[in-house]
Amino acid sequence: MNIKLKRNISIGYAYNFFLQLNITSAIWVLYLSFKGMTLAEIGILESLYHITGLILELPSGALADLKGRKFCVVAGRVVELVSCYLMMTSNSFFGFALSFILSSAAMNLNSGAAEALIYDSLKELGEEEKYKKIWGQLVFAMSIAQGVAVLLGGILADVRFLYAYMLGMVVQTAALLLSTRFTEPPIHNKDIEKDNEKNEQEKLIIKQVKTSIGVIRKRKIVLYIILFSALLGSLQTTVFFYSQKYFFDIGFTKTMIAVICATGSLIEAISSKYAYILESRLKLKGTLITISAVNIFALAGLTLFKNLSVFFYLLTAVSGGLAFTILSDYINTEIPSEYRATILSFDSLCFSIFMICIFPLFGLTADYAGFSATFGVTAIIYIPVMVLLINKLIKQNRKDTAMSIKSNNVAN
């Protein structure tokens, strides 16, 4: 079993590489625009994606805890293949909407499950302290894959959009085949095993979600880190996707846009790989402030300096790599394995809530006021929310540290 669990790590590198080899990630906004969708309609489609995530995220996480991480990961790749086919063949808003809904369902099945599979494999091996470094290397591999993907996608899209989507289906098929090679790590939870034997799946899911929410309520720092992570994730995702159209409007070709996005992915990969070094020096407070400041500075630059827009866009990639690795480790160290996938799914749920609100509003504003003004408005909205969350995190961290010291003194 130990050999198979160790193999999960190497399979995880390959699987996540192909998972993030998303050939259409840097062109789908341009593709939908080419198909006749307005920025507002594109925003609505992305909102449908996240509304689906909002509905399915916690149940899918609980399903991963109950039916198995591998089951959900494999199922997610099958659903994604159907979504890719619909994206290629649709010519209407309804067809694209169905594709986005299925793609979201596929991502929900994967999110939390794939991450929990790696962490619990390490935990079973007694090597969970290696997670931060391994996850940083995984993010590095994923970012490299994303960079390669956006470059290929841009080049193919300059020839014909359809070629990019065809290659995307081939890549997703490879990810599906790799996902079947995972080994399910054992989860030591007697109550869950007993309930499973009774086949009370619906009651179990409700129980799993309620218990996981209880864990979050007891460990409020997890809630604040999740909210901060979701806020940053929604900011970076919005900038990444709408920048496709922004750069196209100011005269860049699809290939040039792909090169910019690929460069951003490379920078994100490097920052994620060495994120643990920054965190060890700045600690929680310094890390959160640094990441937030870089994001706000980047948005301000995109608002005021169009001729330096590529530089400021790349700054968002730096903070993205740092945040993804560091915040993932903070969350995982605070939650028990038997509820890990469910709580990690709550992280994705919060991200979806932010995206449902921000993405369509950004598109609608950009349709009428232009991109520069919209970047500025976004910065103004994000600043007070970031400040509030950072204050909450710092206060809760001090409180938890004080309680931990007090408990240790009593024990001694």
DRENVO-981974 format. One record per atom (N, C-alpha, C, O): residue in one letter; x, y, z. Coordinates in steps of 0.001 Angstrom, whole numbers, plus 500000, padded with zeros to 6 digits. Layout:
// residues N
aXYZ/...
// end
This chain:
// residues 412
m500826498782500000/m500000500000500000/m500857501263500000/m500552502231499304/n501944501241500797/n502811502417500874/n503406502779499521/n503532503955499179/i503773501743498750/i504338501985497416/i503302502652496519/i503615503582495775/k502064502164496599/k501001502736495774/k500692504167496191/k500427505018495342/l500723504438497499/l500458505789497980/l501575506745497554/l501316507896497203/k502812506260497588/k503923507081497107/k503771507363495608/k504121508438495119/r503244506373494903/r503028506549493461/r501972507618493195/r501980508254492141/n501052507819494160/n500049508874494006/n500701510240493784/n500184511072493039/i501846510459494443/i502505511756494324/i503012511967492907/i502792513026492320/s503692510963492351/s504209511102490985/s503068511171489971/s503133511935489008/i502020510370490192/i500849510447489309/i500202511825489424/i499718512388488443/g500207512357490662/g499630513675490896/g500310514763490082/g499651515670489573/y501628514673489959/y502350515645489138/y501872515588487688/y501563516614487082/a501817514370487143/a501415514206485738/a499945514589485538/a499596515275484577/y499090514133486463/y497655514420486346/y497382515923486388/y496670516461485540/n497961516589487388/n497724518021487510/n498339518807486359/n497837519869485991/f499423518289485791/f500007518931484614/f499005518931483463/f498758519966482844/f498423517746483179/f497450517665482090/f496150518378482436/f495484518925481558/l495791518371483716/l494583519076484141/l494693520563483841/l493725521192483414/q495881521122484067/q496091522545483837/q496580522851482433/q496785524016482092/l496769521824481611/l497136522052480214/l495872522431479447/l495461521769478494/n495285523521479908/n494000523999479383/n494253524855478152/n494514526053478260/i494174524245477002/i494563524894475744/i493748526148475464/i494233527069474808/t492521526190475952/t491630527311475623/t491552528374476717/t490752529304476615/s492370528247477758/s492236529156478900/s492522530613478552/s491966531513479181/a493377530859477565/a493733532238477210/a492975532749475987/a493244533849475504/i492023531949475483/i491321532379474265/i489803532268474359/i489097532705473450/w489279531678475470/w487847531411475476/w487007532678475483/w485908532686474929/v487498533749476095/v486768535023476044/v486750535537474609/v485716536001474129/l487890535456473922/l487965535870472516/l487094534964471646/l486448535430470707/y487078533672471962/y486272532716471199/y484779533043471308/y484066533069470305/l484320533289472527/l482905533621472716/l482565534963472070/l481467535137471539/s483494535904472112/s483288537186471437/s483190536976469926/s482365537593469252/f484038536101469413/f484008535742467991/f482675535102467620/f482172535290466513/k482103534338468564/k480814533676468336/k479620534619468521/k478470534212468360/g479907535889468864/g478837536877468959/g478391537245470356/g477440538011470506/m479039536731471379/m478670537055472754/m479259538414473160/m480413538704472843/t478474539248473860/t478983540506474404/t479752540226475688/t479696539116476219/l480481541242476195/l481202541055477454/l480236540772478598/l480542539984479493/a479064541416478570/a478056541166479613/a477557539717479553/a477386539075480589/e477323539205478340/e476874537813478185/e477968536838478615/e477687535804479222/i479214537176478297/i480335536351478740/i480399536327480261/i480672535292480868/g480141537485480868/g480104537559482322/g479002536693482910/g479194536056483946/i477844536666482250/i476727535846482715/i477072534360482599/i476755533574483492/l477715533982481505/l478124532587481328/l479085532157482433/l478947531069482992/e480045533000482742/e480977532685483819/e480249532617485162/e480592531802486019/s479244533475485339/s478442533426486571/s477672532113486679/s477557531546487766/l477142531629485549/l476457530334485551/l477415529227485984/l477038528301486702/y478640529343485536/y479679528386485939/y479818528374487458/y479875527312488079/h479872529559488045/h480097529643489487/h478820529417490298/h478891528969491442/i477659529719489723/i476407529382490400/i476287527863490516/i475877527339491551/t476648527173489450/t476681525707489491/t477631525229490576/t477336524296491324/g478787525896490641/g479749525554491683/g479199525785493073/g479444525002493991/l478448526873493222/l477845527204494511/l476882526112494957/l476814525775496140/i476140525564494002/i475145524539494312/i475800523181494592/i475373522450495486/l476827522858493829/l477397521509493874/l478654521373494723/l479064520253495029/e479275522484495111/e480607522390495712/e480633521588497007/e481394520626497112/l479826521957497988/l479853521221499252/l479387519770499091/l480027518874499641/p478289519499498351/p477913518099498145/p479007517292497448/p479212516123497776/s479715517902496487/s480767517166495789/s481940516887496720/s482567515832496631/g482238517825497609/g483304517603498583/g482937516494499559/g483761515639499884/a481688516519500024/a481226515465500921/a481218514114500210/a481542513084500801/l480841514137498931/l480846512904498145/l482256512329498049/l482447511114498104/a483251513226497904/a484649512776497840/a485077512154499164/a485808511163499172/d484631512724500286/d484964512168501590/d484291510816501819/d484827509962502526/l483112510626501216/l482323509425501477/l482519508323500438/l482691507158500797/k482495508680499159/k482620507697498086/k484065507503497649/k484401506502497018/g484915508462497986/g486318508335497610/g486785509467496723/g486050509937495854/r488021509904496949/r488597510988496155/r488778510558494697/r488496511324493775/k489248509336494504/k489498508845493144/k488212508805492328/k488209509199491161/f487128508336492923/f485836508264492234/f485447509628491666/f485034509731490510/c485582510677492488/c485184512019492062/c486125512583490997/c485684513252490063/v487417512310491144/v488394512819490175/v488137512214488791/v488145512930487790/v487910510908488735/v487645510236487455/v486334510727486844/v486274511026485651/a485291510809487659/a483990511271487164/a484092512689486613/a483464513017485606/g484876513516487269/g485039514894486820/g485634514996485432/g485239515858484648/r486593514111485116/r487222514166483789/r486256513708482704/r486306514219481585/v485384512761483011/v484389512309482029/v483421513449481692/v483123513696480524/v482939514136482723/v482006515248482524/v482683516377481746/v482044517025480917/e483964516618482006/e484684517684481311/e484794517414479813/e484736518344479008/l484949516168479441/l485013515820478018/l483707516175477303/l483726516666476174/v482575515925477964/v481275516287477384/v481179517807477229/v480692518302476213/s481643518539478237/s481625519998478188/s482458520530477020/s482041521452476320/c483633519942476818/c484503520369475714/c483818520178474363/c483907521033473482/y483137519050474214/y482434518776472952/y481346519817472689/y481200520299471566/l480589520158473724/l479527521155473563/l480110522525473224/l479536523259472420/m481233522872473824/m481864524158473542/m482277524248472076/m482185525314471466/m482724523149471521/m483152523136470126/m481982523242469161/m482090523890468120/t480869522612469500/t479772522472468537/t478648523494468715/t477789523606467840/s478629524241469818/s477519525173470081/s477697526493469330/s478812526927469039/n476557527112469029/n476560528425468375/n475565529384469028/n475285530454468488/s475037529001470178/s474044529827470855/s474410530007472319/s475228529265472863/f473794530999472950/f474010531248474363/f473617530024475188/f474304529673476148/f472511529373474815/f472044528203475566/f473070527070475516/f473356526444476536/g473621526809474336/g474604525747474199/g475850526016475011/g476383525119475665/f476318527260474968/f477492527625475758/f477194527541477249/f478049527142478039/a475972527921477630/a475582527868479041/a475638526437479563/a476141526195480660/l475120525480478775/l475150524078479185/l476590523581479317/l476914522825480233/s477447524015478393/s478857523638478457/s479512524161479726/s480268523442480379/f479225525406480078/f479799526011481278/f479304525308482539/f480070525100483480/i478026524943482555/i477460524248483721/i478138522897483920/i478499522545485043/l478313522140482842/l478972520838482940/l480444520983483315/l480972520176484081/s481102521998482785/s482502522227483128/s482658522539484614/s483615522108485256/s481697523296485147/s481721523606486571/s481508522348487406/s482174522146488421/a480571521504486970/a480332520247487687/a481595519391487692/a481920518757488696/a482298519377486573/a483541518607486471/a484601519148487420/a485304518383488081/m484711520460487483/m485697521072488364/m485337520844489830/m486219520644490665/n484048520874490140/n483610520626491515/n483986519211491959/n484411518996493094/l483825518270491061/l484173516889491392/l485667516746491659/l486087515903492452/n486462517572490996/n487915517503491161/n488411518328492344/n489306517905493076/s487819519517492526/s488331520434493547/s488162519831494933/s487130519234495238/g489160519988495753/g489113519386497081/g489509517922497036/g490358517496497819/a488913517130496130/a489196515702496060/a490646515435495664/a491329514647496319/a491124516083494602/a492494515856494136/a493514516335495166/a494520515672495416/e493236517501495760/e494134518056496773/e494152517170498022/e495213516891498581/a492960516731498454/a492861515875499630/a493520514523499388/a494092513937500307/l493443514025498155/l494054512748497819/l495568512800498035/l496154511866498582/i496192513886497606/i497643514052497784/i497982514199499265/i498887513530499764/y497259515074499969/y497571515335501373/y497391514082502224/y498237513772503063/d496291513360502012/d496031512181502838/d496952511017502484/d497197510152503325/s497463510981501261/s498483509987500911/s499746510259501718/s500352509336502262/l500134511514501794/l501309511894502586/l501077511629504069/l501976511165504771/k499870511925504541/k499561511720505956/k499620510246506318/k500132509888507379/e499107509396505458/e499145507954505707/e500593507447505736/e500913506490506440/l501454508104504962/l502873507738504932/l503663508385506069/l504850508110506246/g502981509259506851/g503658509968507930/g504558511077507433/g505539511428508090/e504230511635506266/e505079512652505650/e504307513928505332/e504650514648504395/e503256514210506120/e502436515376505806/e503184516693505914/e502761517699505345/e504324516694506661/e505097517936506764/e505729518320505424/e506190519449505250/k505748517377504480/k506301517650503150/k505280518294502215/k505606518676501092/y504025518409502701/y502948518860501810/y503212520238501215/y503019520447500018/k503656521185502054/k503841522545501560/k504821522578500386/k504577523230499371/k505929521864500550/k506936521853499491/k506435521097498255/k506620521547497125/i505796519938498486/i505280519148497362/i504168519883496633/i504104519874495403/w503275520532497418/w502193521268496763/w502748522451495983/w502226522795494922/g503799523076496498/g504448524151495755/g505017523645494443/g504934524328493422/q505600522438494462/q506135521841493237/q505010521455492284/q505150521568491066/l503879520992492857/l502721520680492027/l502180521933491339/l501861521914490151/v502083523013492100/v501616524280491528/v502598524756490454/v502193525317489436/f503904524525490697/f504916524877489708/f504655524123488397/f504661524712487316/a504426522805488517/a504148521990487333/a502859522428486653/a502782522472485425/m501834522755487462/m500552523192486922/m500685524531486192/m500063524747485152/s501501525424486752/s501693526729486137/s502470526618484830/s502185527324483863/i503458525718484815/i504190525470483576/i503237524943482503/i503280525366481348/a502377524010482913/a501390523452481982/a500470524538481451/a500157524576480261/q500042525419482344/q499160526508481923/q499870527418480936/q499271527876479963/g501159527682481189/g501921528522480271/g502048527893478901/g501867528568477888/v502359526598478858/v502455525881477581/v501103525889476871/v501025526073475657/a500039525685477654/a498692525599477094/a498260526913476440/a497756526921475316/v498462528015477152/v498006529296476599/v498806529674475359/v498284530313474445/l500079529275475331/l500903529560474154/l500406528760472948/l500230529305471858/l500180527453473160/l499661526617472084/l498275527076471637/l497971527127470445/g497429527412472641/g496073527842472326/g496045529111471495/g495258529225470556/g496907530073471837/g496960531323471084/g497433531121469665/g496881531708468734/i498449530296469488/i498983530024468144/i497938529317467288/i497725529673466129/l497278528296467883/l496250527565467138/l495044528449466826/l494451528340465753/a494683529326467768/a493528530208467563/a493784531212466448/a492853531626465759/d495041531606466267/d495371532508465163/d495163531828463816/d494955532492462801/v495221530478463816/v494933529715462598/v493432529446462513/v492770529807461540/r492906528788463583/r491476528497463666/r491137528091465092/r491814527246465678/f490094528690465650/f489705528402467030/f489452526914467255/f489805526375468304/l488837526248466268/l488441524853466429/l489625523943466731/l489494522978467483/y490775524247466149/y491953523408466375/y492362523406467850/y492765522378468394/a492253524566468481/a492597524666469904/a491664523798470750/a492112523131471684/y490376523805470428/y489415523023471206/y489566521517470942/y489318520705471834/m489962521151469746/m490207519735469451/m491396519211470258/m491335518117470819/l492469519988470316/l493620519593471107/l493254519523472590/l493753518670473324/g492380520429473017/g491915520428474405/g491230519123474774/g491406518634475890/m490461518554473872/m489795517277474143/m490807516133474268/m490629515231475087/v491855516172473465/v492906515153473544/v493586515213474920/v493842514183475543/v493872516433475380/v494527516629476675/v493642516126477807/v494133515468478724/q492350516421477759/q491436515976478806/q491307514455478828/q491114513862479890/t491412513830477673/t491394512372477614/t492613511793478322/t492511510789479027/a493770512434478130/a494991512001478818/a494845512139480328/a495273511262481078/a494236513249480780/a494011513461482211/a493088512386482779/a493298511910483895/l492065512002482011/l491144510945482440/l491887509626482633/l491699508948483643/l492719509267481681/l493474508013481771/l494403508016482978/l494537506997483656/l495041509139483254/l495930509242484413/l495155509139485723/l495636508543486686/s493961509716485758/s493171509714486998/s492795508300487438/s492602508050488627/t492691507388486493/t492336506007486843/t493496505268487510/t493311504164488024/r494685505864487507/r495867505231488093/r496049505561489575/r496903504966490232/f495273506488490107/f495383506841491522/f494971505674492418/f494160504832492032/t495542505642493617/t495147504692494662/t494467505464495786/t495000506464496267/e493305505007496200/e492543505699497248/e493235505531498602/e493410504399499054/p493639506637499272/p494237506510500610/p493166506191501644/p492049506697501542/p493481505358502641/p492491505020503675/p492215506221504570/p493130506967504918/i490951506403504941/i490555507471505858/i490069506812507140/i489094506061507128/h490752507094508245/h490453506424509507/h489368507176510267/h489657508035511100/n488144506847509974/n487008507466510647/n485936506392510821/n485202506091509879/k485843505822512000/k484967504680512232/k483501505018512044/k482722504184511581/d483113506262512407/d481704506630512257/d481311506632510790/d480232506161510431/i482181507159509943/i481876507206508512/i481812505802507931/i480923505490507138/e482776504942508336/e482787503582507826/e481515502837508241/e480930502101507447/k481100503039509485/k479899502377509978/k478670502856509222/k477830502052508817/d478568504155509034/d477426504712508301/d477413504241506857/d476349503978506296/n478580504135506259/n478657503660504880/n478136502237504775/n477465501880503807/e478448501434505774/e477979500055505762/e476453499998505799/e475857499043505302/k475832500995506372/k474369501049506451/k473760501702505215/k472538501779505087/n474624502176504293/n474168502789503038/n473273504009503261/n472341504246502492/e473549504770504294/e472748505971504559/e473460507171503929/e473894508087504629/q473574507152502592/q474410508137501906/q473858509566502032/q474618510508502257/e472556509720501889/e472004511067501941/e472179511684503329/e472554512849503456/k471905510900504353/k472078511390505718/k473549511689505998/k473875512646506699/l474424510865505446/l475853511052505649/l476340512375505067/l477128513090505686/i475858512688503866/i476285513938503227/i475863515133504070/i476646516059504286/i474608515108504550/i474131516203505401/i474958516279506675/i475346517365507105/k475228515125507278/k476039515077508498/k477451515590508243/k478017516320509057/q478015515192507091/q479378515588506756/q479481517107506601/q480417517733507097/v478502517682505905/v478509519136505696/v478332519875507013/v479042520843507285/k477381519421507837/k477131520074509130/k478362520003510036/k478734520991510670/t478978518840510088/t480156518677510938/t481310519538510447/t482035520133511245/s481476519603509125/s482548520413508550/s482336521896508847/s483290522618509137/i481083522346508773/i480771523731509120/i481078523978510590/i481557525048510965/g480795522963511427/g481119523086512846/g482610523227513080/g483038523980513955/v483413522494512293/v484866522597512403/v485319524012512057/v486179524577512734/i484739524583511002/i485093525938510581/i484700526956511648/i485436527909511903/r483532526753512273/r483080527689513315/r484004527669514523/r484238528700515153/k484528526491514842/k485438526378515981/k486818526941515658/k487512527447516540/r487208526850514389/r488522527334513956/r488302528485512984/r488430528328511770/k487972529631513538/k487585530772512709/k488695531249511785/k488430531845510741/i489935530987512171/i491038531414511306/i490951530720509945/i491363531286508933/v490412529487509919/v490216528778508649/v489220529531507781/v489428529685506577/l488133530001508395/l487122530754507660/l487719532023507056/l487484532323505885/y488492532768507850/y489066534020507356/y490092533787506256/y490165534563505303/i490887532724506377/i491867532408505331/i491141531995504051/i491552532367502952/i490066531228504197/i489284530812503035/i488688532031502328/i488737532117501101/l488131532966503085/l487551534174502493/l488621535013501799/l488397535545500712/f489785535125502440/f490878535892501839/f491357535217500553/f491609535884499550/s491477533902500595/s491895533141499416/s490896533303498272/s491286533478497117/a489605533242498600/a488565533383497583/a488560534783496987/a488343534954495788/l488799535778497825/l488841537163497349/l489981537363496359/l489784537916495277/l491175536908496734/l492325537035495841/l492124536227494563/l492448536688493469/g491588535021494712/g491366534168493548/g490411534795492552/g490644534731491345/s489336535402493043/s488369536042492147/s488977537253491452/s488691537511490282/l489807537989492164/l490481539153491579/l491405538722490439/l491347539275489340/q492249537738490709/q493224537303489704/q492553536617488512/q492990536786487374/t491500535848488768/t490794535174487684/t490101536171486773/t490140536031485550/t489473537170487357/t488792538200486568/t489782538952485689/t489525539172484505/v490903539342486263/v491926540057485494/v492467539166484380/v492639539620483249/f492736537898484696/f493307536983483707/f492394536817482501/f492846536940481363/f491109536538482736/f490212536254481626/f489864537501480809/f489905537462479579/y489527538597481474/y489155539788480724/y490352540465480064/y490186541245479127/s491550540171480547/s492738540740479911/s492900540237478482/s493518540907477655/q492350539064478186/q492390538563476815/q491779539591475853/q492381539967474848/k490581540025476194/k489880541001475348/k490531542376475450/k490592543104474459/y491015542737476625/y491675544026476833/y492903544144475936/y493067545148475243/f493762543134475942/f494963543167475110/f494611543114473623/f495276543750472806/f493573542363473271/f493139542289471874/f492645543657471392/f492927544065470265/d491910544354472251/d491367545670471882/d492451546724471679/d492265547663470906/i493596546571472379/i494656547573472225/i495687547159471169/i496752547765471054/g495348546103470390/g496152545809469214/g497004544561469235/g497749544331468283/f496932543734470281/f497738542519470335/f497071541390469540/f495846541265469544/t497876540572468862/t497340539388468184/t497074538292469214/t497505538386470363/k496356537250468785/k496072536131469695/k497356535452470152/k497468535047471308/t498321535326469249/t499596534714469615/t500342535569470636/t500917535042471588/m500334536887470439/m500986537786471394/m500317537712472757/m500987537720473790/i498997537639472752/i498261537510474016/i498642536200474705/i498803536151475925/a498784535145473910/a499174533854474462/a500570533909475073/a500818533308476118/v501472534623474427/v502833534773474955/v502804535506476295/v503518535132477225/i501980536546476392/i501854537304477637/i501309536401478747/i501832536385479861/c500252535652478426/c499650534760479424/c500618533644479817/c500676533253480983/a501379533130478843/a502351532078479136/a503452532600480043/a503900531901480952/t503886533826479795/t504889534450480655/t504353534600482072/t505062534360483049/g503095534998482165/g502460535121483470/g502413533790484199/g502639533736485408/s502121532714483474/s502080531380484079/s503461530950484558/s503590530312485603/l504499531300483789/l505864530967484197/l506236531713485473/l506834531137486383/i505885532988485538/i506158533787486733/i505384533233487928/i505913533160489038/e504135532844487695/e503326532256488767/e503933530944489246/e503923530642490439/a504463530168488301/a505094528895488658/a506305529115489559/a506480528413490555/i507134530086489207/i508335530367489991/i507968530872491386/i508557530445492379/s506999531775491460/s506606532328492761/s505962531258493643/s506137531277494861/s505218530324493042/s504602529248493827/s505655528271494342/s505548527764495458/k506662528012493528/k507707527063493906/k508492527545495128/k508890526745495975/y508711528862495208/y509518529412496292/y508689530202497309/y509229530982498093/a507374529989497283/a506485530707498197/a506793530397499649/a506693531274500508/y507170529146499933/y507419528744501318/y508584529527501930/y508625529726503144/i509528529970501098/i510658530759501599/i510174532129502063/i510560532607503130/l509317532761501239/l508774534072501599/l507952533979502877/l508074534824503764/e507109532942502970/e506243532792504139/e507057532571505408/e506682533060506474/s508160531845505308/s508989531576506491/s509640532850507017/s509976532933508198/r509819533833506156/r510457535082506557/r509451536146506989/r509678536864507962/l508347536242506266/l507368537302506549/l506275536864507529/l505607537709508124/k506088535548507701/k505017535005508538/k503651535387507961/k503568535934506861/l502596535100508700/l501239535277508189/l500931536729507864/l500487537038506758/k501163537623508820/k500812539035508630/k501538539643507442/k500914540250506572/g502845539484507404/g503638540075506333/g503289539516504967/g503278540237503969/t503003538217504932/t502649537572503663/t501341538112503109/t501254538435501925/l500321538214503960/l499013538703503522/l499079540143503042/l498475540493502028/i499808540970503764/i499932542386503381/i500676542516502058/i500288543312501202/t501745541738501886/t502531541803500655/t501706541391499440/t501714542071498414/i500999540278499565/i500177539791498446/i499089540802498090/i498846541067496913/s498439541363499098/s497378542340498865/s497908543598498185/s497298544120497252/a499050544074498668/a499633545302498118/a500006545123496652/a499794546024495840/v500553543980496315/v500936543719494922/v499706543737494018/v499752544290492920/n498613543137494472/n497386543110493667/n496804544495493441/n496432544838492319/i496723545288494492/i496161546637494361/i497048547510493480/i496548548278492658/f498359547392493651/f499307548139492828/f499136547773491348/f499189548643490479/a498934546489491072/a498754546023489693/a497479546594489076/a497493547044487931/l496382546577489825/l495122547135489323/l495239548635489054/l494723549137488055/a495924549345489957/a496131550783489760/a496939551035488490/a496649551961487733/g497962550195488264/g498768550348487059/g497978550086485790/g498143550799484800/l497120549071485808/l496289548779484643/l495300549911484363/l494888550122483222/t494931550626485405/t494007551752485259/t494695552976484659/t494115553659483816/l495924553257485086/l496574554533484768/l497615554468483654/l497875555477482998/f498215553298483430/f499349553238482502/f499130552132481464/f499618551013481622/k498388552464480398/k498075551475479367/k499336550952478675/k499399549783478296/n500345551828478512/n501579551399477833/n502416550438478678/n503337549801478165/l502099550332479970/l502794549385480861/l501860548270481334/l502122547611482340/s500777548073480601/s499739547128481033/s500264545695481158/s499840544957482047/v501179545300480279/v501719543935480352/v502477543734481664/v502333542698482314/f503279544717482050/f504032544624483301/f503107544481484499/f503332543636485366/f502069545303484548/f501158545250485697/f500319543969485689/f499957543450486745/y500016543467484494/y499312542176484411/y500181541061485003/y499688540194485725/l501463541094484691/l502374540056485174/l502545540107486695/l502842539090487320/l502357541284487286/l502434541390488748/l501356540552489425/l501583539989490496/t500183540469488798/t499112539659489388/t499493538181489412/t499027537429490269/a500343537766488468/a500797536377488434/a501727536079489610/a501717534972490148/v502521537059490002/v503421536878491145/v502611536576492404/v502875535593493097/s501636537414492693/s500831537221493898/s499983535964493812/s499701535329494829/g499571535599492592/g498762534399492424/g499505533141492846/g498947532292493541/g500758533019492432/g501559531863492813/g501820531804494301/g501760530734494906/l502111532957494897/l502362533019496336/l501121532615497129/l501189531793498042/a499992533208496761/a498756532981497506/a498297531537497418/a497901530951498425/f498346530953496225/f497814529609496023/f498536528587496894/f497901527715497487/t499850528692496971/t500634527729497744/t500520527970499247/t500236527049500014/i500742529206499655/i500796529525501087/i499438529350501761/i499344528745502829/l498389529880501139/l497069529789501758/l496552528357501778/l495853527965502713/s496886527572500758/s496498526161500751/s497107525423501941/s496442524607502579/d498370525713502233/d499027525053503367/d498409525486504693/d498186524650505569/y498131526776504853/y497505527269506078/y496177526562506335/y495887526154507459/i495377526423505283/i494062525802505433/i494200524328505799/i493541523848506722/n495063523607505071/n495194522163505283/n495722521806506664/n495326520785507225/t496604522621507222/t497157522310508542/t496142522523509661/t496365522077510786/e495039523192509370/e494055523521510397/e492832522615510387/e491948522774511229/i492758521662509448/i491535520858509346/i491867519366509391/i492913518957508885/p490986518537509994/p491205517091510074/p490927516403508734/p490127516895507938/s491575515285508487/s491508514592507193/s490096514171506812/s489710514272505647/e489318513695507794/e488001513156507465/e487025514215506960/e485974513884506410/y487377515502507148/y486521516578506647/y487260517472505656/y486769518539505288/r488443517032505228/r489305517887504419/r488668518261503078/r488605519439502727/a488195517259502331/a487647517544501010/a486415518452501102/a486219519326500257/t485586518239502136/t484391519074502297/t484758520521502579/t484177521436501994/i485718520732503471/i486111522097503821/i486860522770502669/i486695523967502437/l487678522009501954/l488338522573500786/l487314522936499717/l487511523890498965/s486238522191499650/s485161522535498729/s484460523817499163/s483990524582498321/f484386524058500477/f483833525319500976/f484692526485500514/f484175527567500236/d485991526274500432/d486908527279499893/d486511527625498456/d486417528799498099/s486282526607497643/s485874526832496256/s484499527491496180/s484239528302495292/l483624527136497117/l482284527736497158/l482370529240497381/l481672530011496722/c483228529656498313/c483391531090498583/c483952531814497361/c483538532929497044/f484898531168496681/f485442531732495452/f484327531936494429/f484279532963493752/s483433530957494320/s482330531049493367/s481403532216493697/s480930532905492794/i481141532443494986/i480274533553495387/i480868534887494946/i480165535743494408/f482170535055495177/f482827536282494736/f482753536427493216/f482490537517492708/m482981535338492496/m482970535396491033/m481581535693490477/m481447536426489497/i480555535130491094/i479181535378490657/i478861536872490724/i478146537402489873/c479389537531491729/c479129538965491906/c480022539833491030/c479549540779490399/i481314539514490990/i482292540398490359/i482366540244488843/i482397541241488122/f482397539000488348/f482691538783486934/f481672539425485984/f482081540136485066/p480360539205486168/p479409539853485246/p479382541364485390/p479203542077484403/l479561541868486628/l479591543317486827/l480800543937486132/l480711545030485572/f481921543238486171/f483122543707485485/f482857543783483981/f483183544782483340/g482266542725483421/g481982542702481987/g480997543779481579/g481182544440480557/l479949543959482373/l478943544982482065/l479557546377482113/l479305547206481238/t480369546631483150/t481032547932483280/t482003548169482129/t482072549271481584/a482760547124481759/a483720547257480664/a483025547512479337/a483569548209478481/d481821546953479150/d481056547199477920/d480736548681477753/d480719549197476635/y480481549367478876/y480027550759478815/y481114551779479157/y481134552870478587/a482016551440480081/a483004552424480545/a484423552130480063/a485305552978480201/g484656550951479502/g485996550597479064/g486768549864480158/g486398549898481331/f487838549207479749/f488592548379480678/f489370549175481721/f489397548795482891/s489998550266481313/s490838551027482251/s490039551489483460/s490456551297484603/a488889552097483200/a488039552563484294/a487560551398485156/a487456551527486375/t487271550268484525/t486765549112485259/t487822548522486189/t487500548102487301/f489079548486485749/f490160548034486635/f490249548926487875/f490457548439488986/g490091550224487675/g490150551161488797/g489015550967489782/g489228550975490995/v487808550792489261/v486650550562490126/v486830549276490938/v486485549220492118/t487369548256490293/t487615546981490982/t488582547165492141/t488373546612493221/a489647547943491920/a490624548194492988/a489969548900494168/a490226548561495323/i489130549871493877/i488453550632494933/i487552549724495767/i487452549886496983/i486899548770495108/i486012547837495811/i486811546869496687/i486408546563497810/y487939546391496172/y488703545363496863/y489484545876498067/y489667545135499033/i489943547107498037/i490813547621499104/i490192547485500500/i490809546868501369/p488988548040500752/p488441547936502117/p488146546499502547/p488281546164503724/v487745545648501597/v487454544251501936/v488731543528502344/v488727542758503305/m489820543766501625/m491105543148501967/m491600543609503330/m492081542806504129/v491482544894503588/v491928545438504875/v491146544802506023/v491726544431507043/l489839544678505857/l488987544066506883/l489396542625507161/l489529542227508319/l489596541840506101/l489947540429506271/l491336540251506890/l491538539360507714/i492274541082506501/i493623540991507079/i493579541278508574/i494226540583509357/n492820542297508977/n492679542615510404/n492060541445511164/n492519541096512252/k491019540840510592/k490366539696511219/k491344538527511378/k491392537880512424/l492115538270510332/l493076537172510364/l494153537381511417/l494495536460512159/i494680538583511479/i495753538875512440/i495249538736513876/i495922538144514721/k494054539289514150/k493479539209515494/k493187537760515890/k493465537352517017/q492627536988514959/q492298535597515262/q493557534768515455/q493591533874516301/n494585535057514681/n495853534334514816/n496478534583516188/n496992533659516817/r496433535845516653/r496946536177517982/r496140535475519064/r496701534970520036/k494815535444518891/k493941534804519863/k494218533310519948/k494306532755521043/d494358532650518786/d494631531214518755/d495993530892519364/d496148529896520071/t496975531743519080/t498311531530519631/t498294531641521149/t498916530840521846/a497573532644521657/a497478532838523098/a496786531656523783/a497205531212524852/m495724531155523150/m495004530002523701/m495866528743523675/m495802527918524585/s496665528607522633/s497547527447522521/s498611527464523624/s498918526432524223/i499171528661523882/i500179528809524951/i499572528513526307/i500186527860527150/k498346529007526508/k497646528787527767/k497372527297527991/k497538526783529097/s496949526615526921/s496659525181527028/s497912524377527339/s497873523423528115/n499024524770526726/n500289524073526968/n500750524269528417/n501267523343529043/n500557525480528938/n500950525765530334/n500135524936531311/n500656524427532303/v498819524807531009/v497931524032531884/v498334522552531849/v498333521865532871/a498675522086530651/a499056520669530478/a500351520354531222/a500525519259531756/n501255521330531247/n502525521132531942/n502396521299533448/n503383521161534171/
// end
